[in-house]
Amino acid sequence: MPRDRHLAPVIEHPSPNHDARPAGAAVDMLVLHYTGMTGAAAALARLRDPATKVGAHYLVDEDGAILRLVAEERRAWHAGVACWRGRDDVNAVSIGVEIVNPGHEFGYRPFPEAQIAAVEGLCRDILARHPIPARSVVGHADVAPARKADPGELFPWKRLARAGIGLWPDSTAVRGEMGLSLRAGDHGAPVAEIQRALAEFGYAVPTTGVFDAATTAVVIAFQRHFRPARIDGVVDPETAHIVFRLLALA
Ligand SMILES: [Zn+2]
C-alpha cells in the first residue's frame, strides 16, 4: 500500500520566502493556517512575492489541489512572532500549511470536503516524515493568540484528530465545579491554576493569577481549537475540563 495513498499529486510552485533552518533545528511542529484572502490566486501571489517575506511549505486549495511552495528542509516564513511550548522560533522547527479560505475578514466559510480530505492526506504524510507530537499540531492562533484567529473555529480539528492528526479531548463531560466562571478582570489562585495548565499544554501565557487581555486571547484561541461551540474567552466548566483532559492525554 503506498504510504501517501490519500495524497493528491503535489504541484510545485516555488516561493522565495524561506531560508535555512538553524543548525540542529529539527521539525517537531505542524502549524495550520487559513489564507485569509479573497481567493487562492491572491494568496498564492502573496506567498510567492519576495517583498512580502511570507511563505509556507504548502498551500491547499478549496478543490483539494496541493501546491508545494517551500521544501520541508527549509525554514518557511509562515508563523511570524509566535510561541509554543516555550519555543519562540516556531518557523525554525515547524512545517507550515496554508489552507485557502477567506477567513474572518473576507467571509469565513466552511472548508469544503475535497479540501479537508487533501489536508488530511498531506498532514498524515508530513507526520510520517517527522516526529511531531500530537499536541504540537496547532493552528496559527494557538501560537500567536493576540494576533491571529486562523484556521479558526470552522476548521475540523476533531475529524483530523480521529485520523491521527493532533489531539482531541476524549471526553467533554464536566465533573464538579459547575459554578466555575473565570473571565477578564478576575484574579486569584483559580486564574493562576488555569494559566499554569494552558502554559503546560503549550500556550504562551504567564502564571500571574490575573485574567488579563493576553489570557483572554489565549482562552479564545483555545476555544477556537478545542471548544468551537462557544468562543467567549470565559473559562467555564467545560473549557476548564477540556484543558485538563488534554493535559492528561498529552
Ligand atoms: Zn496564519
Residues whose N, C-alpha, C, O or C-beta is under 5 A from the ligand:
A	BS01	ZN	H33 Y34 H78 H140 D150
